[in-house]
Amino acid sequence: MAVVSAFALRADLPPRHASAVSAWRIAPLFLYGEAAARAGDDARAIAALERFQALYVPRMMWRSWAHPRSLVLLARAYERSGAHGAARATLDRFFRAWKDAEPSDPLLADARAIRGRLAAR
């Protein structure tokens, strides 16, 4: 939790001001959202990852792995916070994007596990 507390997530700023983005560096919003999710701070994870999703920047080399990972992290945070509809919608986006993924990919397995837990509710 100390890692997450060290960051300031300013809700009053548009994403481009809260996150310096370049073709060679990952957006800090993604890193913040991942740290918040790992710390179990789902409200902050959701806020950061939703804002990260708004950062569509074509040709960013990190987008190929950070975007799908952010969808799974966001779905998990929604699930833990009780927003099951939002978790399902986020997973739907993930599965549409990853329809041709390798069946054994660990991120795909995580997404399937979340979907399975949601189906039981």
Stockholm file with secondary structure:
# STOCKHOLM 1.0

chainA/1-121         MAVVSAFALRADLPPRHASAVSAWRIAPLFLYGEAAARAGDDARAIAALERFQALYVPRMMWRSWAHPRSLVLLARAYERSGAHGAARATLDRFFRAWKDAEPSDPLLADARAIRGRLAAR
#=GR chainA/1-121 SS CHHHHTSCCCTTSCHHHHSCCBTTBCCHHHHHHHHHHHTTCHHHHHHHHHHHHTCCCTTCTTHHHHHHHHHHHHHHHHHHHTCHHHHHHHHHHHHHHTTTSCTTCHHHHHHHHHHHHHHTC
#=GC SS_cons         CHHHHTSCCCTTSCHHHHSCCBTTBCCHHHHHHHHHHHTTCHHHHHHHHHHHHTCCCTTCTTHHHHHHHHHHHHHHHHHHHTCHHHHHHHHHHHHHHTTTSCTTCHHHHHHHHHHHHHHTC
//
